[in-house]
């Protein structure tokens, strides 16, 4: 985390960081890390986490053919 730009670090909420530090090992792809990952992506893109979550959900629907 020390190599992250300051604006990205600032985009992480305290709640996400506490949760990640407590439950996630990052030894594998863990669902518990998703909120922090969404916040990191949002920080890099300069968008809100809600926008990133919506975009990824929409992309998953398209990818798996669940939207028509």
C-alpha positions in Angstrom: 0.0 0.0 0.0 2.9 2.3 0.5 3.5 2.5 -3.3 -0.1 3.7 -4.0 -0.6 7.3 -5.0 -2.0 9.5 -2.2 -5.3 10.1 -4.1 -5.8 6.3 -4.3 -5.0 5.7 -0.7 -7.5 8.4 0.2 -10.2 6.7 -1.8 -10.2 3.7 0.5 -12.7 3.9 3.3 -11.6 3.0 6.9 -14.3 0.4 7.0 -12.9 -1.4 3.9 -9.4 -1.3 5.2 -10.3 -2.6 8.6 -12.3 -5.4 6.9 -9.5 -6.3 4.5 -6.9 -6.3 7.2 -9.0 -8.5 9.4 -10.4 -11.1 7.0 -8.5 -11.1 3.7 -5.2 -12.8 3.2 -4.8 -11.9 -0.5 -3.3 -15.4 -1.0 -6.1 -16.1 -3.5 -9.0 -14.5 -5.2 -11.2 -13.8 -2.2 -14.7 -12.2 -2.4 -14.0 -10.3 0.9 -11.5 -8.2 -0.9 -14.0 -6.9 -3.5 -15.1 -3.7 -1.7 -11.5 -2.6 -1.3 -10.6 -3.5 -4.9 -13.6 -1.5 -6.2 -12.5 1.4 -4.1 -8.9 1.1 -5.5 -10.1 1.0 -9.1 -12.4 3.9 -8.4 -9.5 5.9 -7.0 -7.3 5.2 -10.0 -10.1 6.2 -12.4 -11.2 9.2 -10.4 -14.7 7.8 -10.2 -17.1 6.8 -7.4 -17.1 3.2 -6.2 -20.7 2.9 -7.1 -20.0 3.8 -10.7 -17.2 1.2 -10.9 -19.4 -1.5 -9.3 -22.3 -0.7 -11.7 -19.9 -0.9 -14.7 -18.4 -4.2 -13.6 -21.9 -5.7 -13.0 -23.1 -4.6 -16.4 -19.9 -6.0 -18.0 -20.5 -9.4 -16.3 -24.1 -9.5 -17.5 -22.9 -8.9 -21.1 -20.0 -11.4 -20.8 -22.1 -14.2 -19.6 -25.0 -13.4 -21.9 -27.4 -12.6 -19.1 -28.6 -9.3 -20.6 -30.7 -9.0 -23.7 
